[in-house]
Amino acid sequence: MTLPEPDEADFIATQRGKIADLTPDVVLGDDGHVVWDTHRYDFIQGDCPPTANPSLWRQAQLTAVGGLFEVVEGVYQVRGFDISNMSFVEGDEGVVVVDTLMSMETAAAALALYRAHRGERRVTALIITHSHADHYGGMSAVAEEGTEIFAPHGFLEHTVSENVYAGSAMSRRAVYMYAADLPADATGQLGAGLGMATSNGKLSLAAPTVDVTETGQEATVDGVRMVFQVTPGTEAPAEMNIWFPDRKALCMAENATHTLHNLLTLRGAEVRDPRGWARYLHESLELWGDEAEVVFASHHWPTWGIDGIRSFLSTQRDMYQYLHDQTLRLMNQGLTGIEVAERLEIAGGLEGAWSVRGYYGSVSHNIKAIYQRYLGWFDGNPAHLWELPPEDEGARFLELVGGADVALAKVEQLVASDDPADWRWAATVASHVVFGGGDDERARELLARVLTRLGHGAENATWRNFYLRGAQELRGDIAAPPPNLSTPEVLAALTITQLFDSIGVRIDGPRAASDSLSIDWVLRDQDLTYRTILSNGALIHAAKGARDAEPDLTATLTKPLLLRLLFTQQHDGITFQGDAGVLVRLLSYVDEVSNTFPIVTP
């Protein structure tokens, strides 16, 4: 894609309505560690260095702008205290808060900054637009007693499925995607395209009090009128936009930001629906496109004016529809996802729009996501049906080419080339050597050099971060463990079914396969008896049925005691009847999770 014409409009928009800089400069955790440093990206000034893609450098300059801003009268945003924004819509006496950043510490700082300039308004309502941690993580620092909490239908279910069931794998990959621990400089981390980085604080979660189930659902809190548009399956499985009619302000959650978004985030998630996404954006235009005077979102800066809004939203809509339709057109001509990603051209108005450049999502990996959504991981070529795992493939590759020295000599030639296709092939060859066990130190250093070069050329911030974080780990700098997404607050919000689901995905099936047992859990505070059965290595669980046989063990307890038992194996306060050894056996099959597993090395 050719770069659009230079345009200062976005730079002007990022400064519009600014009231104050971010304070404090550094947000600290209870133990004194740095949760957020507002000056970390002060270096992003002036001309683009040779170690950065000029388009990404421009985006980093835009997303690095932070402070308290007036969006329109009565609507304010704090931007730059996290990867996401916190928005404030003032009511008769209090304030409605939209999204709460990633961490309790940054959320508290954002709320304090707002109050320092707008008065000590109490939080009368909290709106969580969707089920991603950078939008709900600070809830406990914002919600007060009596605060109504609005969230889209399915919010809690999808929060758990994305952040608890697959939380360890996802959070490890997120370390690569956001690379917040890399040096922030012209050779290192330049943000994440959607914002600068994720904060490093404590996460929280509270159950919503109001379930938003349909488009057109209305609510009024403290004089603030709200109309909701539910958009499931767009940027998140549970998401919604909000129209504030008295302010002529439309909050687009994370459905329309100043970048092409992900259809499949590189950290891992369910594949999103580009066709549905485009339809919901069109619906937003149909509902409010002729009335809205400002569109704001939980990332980036607002867009003002009816013409600007219609252009912005329609361009976003057209891009997702175009990617969907053109991928399927070429897919139905026999091209695989990789082939479509190499061939498909973005032309016309889409090519000339800064707002759909691939800073967070990319055309390449979004096309592959669409292919995966319709046809899955298999491209139809039987040679790819039963491939060897990386270590076996690497060893056989080395045997084929005549050893590591031959392969690495070729890598050195390729990395010196000016052709990015040569760098891509160099990464493939060097990775085979690393996984195949040949000349380990030299192979890792060469692969690190290749990945660094690819990273410095990447327009997409998350690609850059993956490349550079991988290079660091090849050189022995292993990333610190990511923040724990399964905090006590998050676990406390789980339903009983979700709780046992989260244990079931940790059962070591082969070890448990020859055992069978049953436990009844009598939950006094839930007025519920729940049964778990271990059978053929699978944990089966449901509310106890009338025809169930007698269990091996009955435990009488409360939900907090169950949480403590399952995650710390403490059983004080629990009454047991039957064979207590059954519980010991069950817990012995529960694996410890790892969030520091290797990615670029065997």
N, C-alpha and C positions, 0 to 999 in steps of 0.2 A: 504494500500500500504506500503510495506517495504521500508525503506529509502535507497536511492542509496549509493554506496560506497563513502567515503569521497574523495573530489577532490578539489585541490587548484586552478584549472584552472580559475574558475570564479573570485576568489580573485585577481589573477594576471591580468585578463582582466579588472577589474574595475579600476586598477591603470595605465594601459598602456597608454602612451601618455600624461600623466598629465603635464600641463604647470603651473598652478597656483591654489591656494586655492580660495574658494569663498570669494569675498569682495563686499560690506561691510558685516560684521558679522550679522548685523540686518538690514532688509529692513523695513522702516517705511512708513506709509501712510501720506497723507497731514495733517491729524489731529493728527499725532504723534503715532497712534496705531501701534502695531507690525504686519506687514504683513507676515514676514518670519524671523525666527531665525535660523541661520546656525548651532548653537551649541546645539540645542534642543535635538539632538540624540547622543551627545558625550558619553552618558552612555552605548551605545551598544558596549561593548568591552568584551573580555575575555570569560569565560565559561558561558553557558546558565544557568540562574537561574531556580529554581523549578516552578516559576510562568509564564514560557514561554515554548512553544513547541520548541524543539531543531531545528527542520527544519525551523520554522518561524524565530527563532533567527538568524540562518545563513543567511536567505534571508534579514533580516533587516540590518545585518552587510554589506551586499553587496550593498543594495540600499541606505544606508546612505553615501556612498562615493560620494563626490561632488567636483566640481572644473571646470576649463577650460581644455579641452583635445583636442589633435590632434588625429583625427580618422585615416586619411591618409593625405598626403601632400595636403593642400588646403581645407580640410574638418575638421571642428572643432565642438565641442559640449560643451555646458554648462549644467552640470548635478548637481542636488541637490539644485537648487533655487526654486523648486516647485515639485509637484508630477511628472511632465513631463520634457522633455529635450527641449532645443532650439539648433538647428543645423545651421551651417554656411558653405556655399560652396562659396569659393572665386572666383570672376570673374577677368576680365582684370583690372578693376579699383574699382569695388564695391564688394558687397557680396549678395548672395541669402540666405535668412533666411527661414528655415523650422520650422514652428510652433512657437507659441509665448507665451507659458505657460498660466497660469490661470488668472493672474492679470497684469494690466499695470505696477504696481510697480516692480514686480519681472522680468517682461520682460525688463524694462528699465535697471535694475541692470545687467541682463545677457548680454544685448547688450553693456553696458559700460565696463563690464569685458572683453568681446571679444575685443573691440576696444582698451582697455588699453594695450593689448599684440600684437594685429595684425594691429593696425593703424586705423585711422578715415575713414574707408571705408563707403561709402554711401550704403543704402539698395536699390538695384536695382530691386529686386523681392522678393515677400513674397509668400511662398507656405503654405497653410493650408491643412493639409492632410485629416482632417475629421471634422465632425460636433459636436465635444464635446468641452465643454467650456475650458478645460485645454489645448487646442491646439489653440484656437482663442482668448481667453480672453485678451491677451496683445497686440492685433493688433495695436491699436491706439498709443502705445508707440514705435512701430517699423516701421510702414509704413511711408514713407515720400512722399512729393509731387512728383508725377510721378512714384511711385513704382507700378509695376505690381503685382496684387494679383491673384494667381492661386488657384483654389479650385475645388473639384470634383463636377460633375453635381448633383444638388439637395441639395447642401450644405446649402443654406440659408433656404430652405423649412424645412429641417430636424433639423437645428439648432433651428428654431422657434418651431417646433412641440415637440421637446424634452425639450426645456428650457423655453418656454413661455406658451404653452397650458397647460402642466402638471408641470410647473416649481415649483409651491409651494409644491405640494406633493412630487415631486422628490427631491427638495432641502432639505426638512425636513428629508426624509429618508437618504439622503446623509450625514446629520449630524451624523447619526448612523453608516453609512458605513465607513466614514473616521475618525470620532471621533477626529478631530483635536483639539478640546477643552479639551479633557481628558489630565490628566498629562502624560507626556512622560517619562515613567520609566519602570522598570522591571515588575511592577504590572499593568501598564496602557497601553497606546498606543504604539505599536511597529511598526508603519508605516501602509501602506495599501497594501503591497505586490507588487504593481506596482510602488511604490515610497513611500516616507515617509508620506506626507500629502498634502492637497490642501492649497494654500496660501489664505490669508484673505485680499484681496485687491479689487480694482475696475475692473470690467469687461468691455470690449469694443467689438464692432463688426463693421466691415465694409464690404460692398458688394464686392464680387470678381469682377475683371475686365476681367479675362480669365476663361471661363467655360471649364473644362476638361471633355470631353464626351465619349472618347473611348480609349481603350488600343492601344498603338502605337502612340498616339498623341505626337508630338514633339514640343519643343520650345527651343529657344536659347536667353538668356538674358545676356548681358555683357560678352559674350564669354562662358557662362556656358550652355552646352548642356544638355537637359533633355528629357527623354522618360517616359511617364506616363503609369501606369497600373491601370485601374479603378477596384475597388473591392466592389461594392455596396452590402450591406446586410451582410458584414463580421462583424468586430468589431463595425462598425457604419453603418447606412443606406446609408450614402454617404462617401466614403473613397477611397484613392488611394495610391499606391506605386510609387516611383520615382527612375529611373535608371539614374545615372550620368556617361555616358560612358567614358568620359575623365579621370575620377577619379577611374574607376572600382568599384564604390561604389553604393550599393543598399539600399535605404531607404525603410523600410517596414512599415512605419507609426506606427500603433498599431496592425498590423496583425500578428506579430511574436515578442514576448517579452519573457523574461526568467521566464515565469510562464504559467500555464494553464489560459487562459482568460475566461471571462464570456460569456456564451450564453444568459443569462438573468441576467443583473446586479442587485444586491440586492437593489439598490436605485430605480429601476424601469425603464423600457424602453421596446421597442419592442423586442420580441424574435429574436435572430440572427440565421442564417442558417449555421449549422456546415458542411453540405455537400458542400455548396457553398464556405465556408471558406477554406475547404480542397482543393477544385478544384483551387481556386485562388492561394493558396500556391504552388500547383503543377505547375500551369502556371508560377509563378515566377521562379521556378527551371528550367522549360523548356526554359524560355526566357533568363535567365542570370546566371543560376547555374554553368555553365562552364566558365564564365567570371569574375564574381564578386570576388573581392579580400577582400572586407569587406561588411558586412551587419550591418546597424545601424538602430535604431528606435527612436521613440519619448518617449520611456521609457527605462530604464536600460542601459546596456553597449553593445558595439558592439561585433561582432563575426568576426574573421579574418581567411583567408585561405580558399581555395576552399573546401577542405575536411570538415573542421569545419562548413562551411556555409551549405553545402549540408546535413550534419548530423543534424544540428540545424533546418533547414527549413523542412526537411523530417519528423523529429520527431514531430514537431508541426502539420504538415499536417496529419500524421498518427493518432495522438491523436484525432483530431476533427472528422476524418472519423470513427475511432473506436467507439467513444462515440455515434455517429449518428447511425451506423449500429447495434451495439450491443443493444442499447436502443430499436430500432425498432424490433429487433429479439425477445427480451423478451416481449416487448409490444404486439407483435402479438401472443405470447403464453398466453396472458391474464393478465400479470402483470401490476399493476398500476405504476405511476411514482415513488411513495415512495418505492414500492417493488423492482423496478429495481435498484434504488439508493442503496438499502441495499444489493442486490445480486450481481451486476455486479463486476467482478474482472478486475483489470488492471494488465496485466502480461507482461512478456518478456522485450523487450527493452524499452517499455514505462514506466514500473515500475521502471527501473533503470536510468531514465533520470531526472536530477534536473530541466531541463528547462520546464517540463510540470507538475511539482508539483502544487498543488492547493493553491497557496498563494493569488490569487485574485479571479479567478473563482475557482470552486471546482467540482470534479467529481459528488458529490451528487446533488448540485443545478443545474448543467448543464444537468444532466440526466432528472431532473424534467422539465427543460426548453424545452428539446426536446419533451418530452411527451406533454407538453402544446402546443408546436408549431403544432403538428399533431392532437391532440385530444382535446385540450382545458382544462379548469379547472375541468371539471366533469369526474370522474373516472369510470362512468357507474353504480355504486352502487346506487340504488334508495334511500337508506337510507341517502345518501349524497346530494341528489338533492335539499332539502329544509331545510337545517340545521338552527338551531336557531342562532341568533347573540351572540357574546361572553358574554354579561352581562346576558342574559336570560339563556344561557347554563350553565354559572357559578352558578347562583342561584339554578337551578334545580340539578346540580351536588352536591352542598352542602346539599340539601334536601335529595338526594339519599344516600349519605355516612354517614349522621348523624351529619352534621354540620362542621364548620370550624375547631374546635379543633381536631376532628378525622382526618380530611384531613391534617392538618399541622403537627400533630404528625407523620404521615406517611412520610411527606416531610422531617422531621428532620432525620428519619431513612435512607431514600434514599440518602440524600446528604452526609451522613457519609460513604456511601458505596465506594468501589474502582471500581465499575463497571460503566462505562460511560452511559450504558443503563439505570441505575437507576437514574443518574442525569437528563437524558432526560425526564424520566417519572416524576421526581420530579418537573421539570420546567412546565410540563403540568398540574399537580395537583395544584401547587402553583398559576399558572396563572388563573385557574378556580376559586380559592378562591379570588384572587385579583379582578377579574371581577364580581364575584358573590356577593361581598360586605361583606365578612366575616372576622372579626378580622383584620381590614385593616392594621394597623401598623406592626403587627407580620407577616402577610402574605406577605407584601411587602418586609420586611427584609429577610425573608426566600427565596423568589423568587430572590432577589438580590444576596444572597449567592450562590444559584444554578447557576445563570447566570455567576457570577464571576468564579466559578469553571469550567464551560464549556468554558468560554473565555480563561482562563489560559491554557487550554489543547488544544485549537484549533490551527491547522497548518495554517488554512486560516486566513489571517490578517483581512479581512472584517467581517468574522464570529466573531473573537475576538472583533473587534470594536463594532459590534452590541450587543454582549452579555454585554460588559463592559459599553457601553453607556446606555443600558437599565437598568443595575444595578444602575448606578448613578442616573437615573431619578426616579427609585423606592425609592431611599433614599432622594429624594427631590431636587436633583441638576439638574434642568431643563436646557437643553442646550440653549445657546444664539441663537437668530434667525440666520439662515444661510445667506450668502451673497445673495443679490438680483440679480437674473439672468436676470430680466426684467429691465435692466438699460436703461437710455435714449438713449445710443448708440445702444443698442440691439433693442429697440422699433423703433428707427429711420430707422433701416434697414428692417423693415417689409414692405411687399407689402400691398396694400390696402385690398386685400382679407385676408391676414394673420392678419391684424390689426383687422378687424371685426370678424374674427374667434376667436381671443383672447378675444374679448368682449362677443361673443356668449356663450363661455363656462363658463362665470360668471353670465349669466342671471338666476335669481331665477325663474325657470319655473312655479312652482305652484302659486307663487304670480302674475306672469304675464299672466297666462293662460286665464283669462277672458278679457284681453285687446287686442286691435288690433290697429296698427298704421303704418304709412309709412313715411319715410324721404328720400329725395333726397339730395345727397352730391355733389355739383358742385365743383370739384377740379381744380382750375385754373392752378396750376403748373403741373398737370397730364394730362390735356386735356381730362378729364374723368368725367362723371356723374355716380355716384354709388347709388344704391337704397338699403335701409334696410327696411325690413318688420317684424314687430312683430306679430306672428300668433300662437295661441295655445301654448304660452310659448316658442316658438322657434324663434330665430333671423335668418331670411332668408336674404341673401344679394348677390347681383350680379350687374354687370354693367347694367345701366338702359336700358330696352328694348323699342322698338319702339311702342309697344302696351300697355305699362304700363299706368294705370290711373293716374290722378293727385295726387300728394302726399299730405299728411296733412301738411308737412313742407318742405321747401327747404332751405338748408344752403349752402352759397357760401364761400369757404375758400381754404386754402392750406393744404398740408399734415402735415406740422409742427403744424398748428393751430388745425387740427383734432386730432393729438396726444395729444396736450395740453388739448383740450376739453374732450376727452374720459378718460384721466387718471388724470386730475386735476379739470375738470368741469369749467375751465376758458374759457370764450367765447369772450374776447376782439378781435376785428379785423374780426369777422365773421358777414356776412350779412344774416339775416333770413327773409324769406317770408312765411307767413302762421301762423299756430297755434304753438307758441313757447312752449306752455304747453306740447306738444307732446314730445319734447326733455327732459323736466323735468321728465315726466313719464318714458321714456325709461331709463334714467340714474338712476332712483330710483330703478329699478329692478336689477341693477348690484351689485353683492355681493362683499364684501371685502374678499380677500383671506387670508388664515391663513397658516403660515409656522412654527407654534409652537404647532400644535395640538398633543394630547396625542397618544402614540403608545403602551407602555407597561401597561398603566392604562386606566380605563374607561374614 
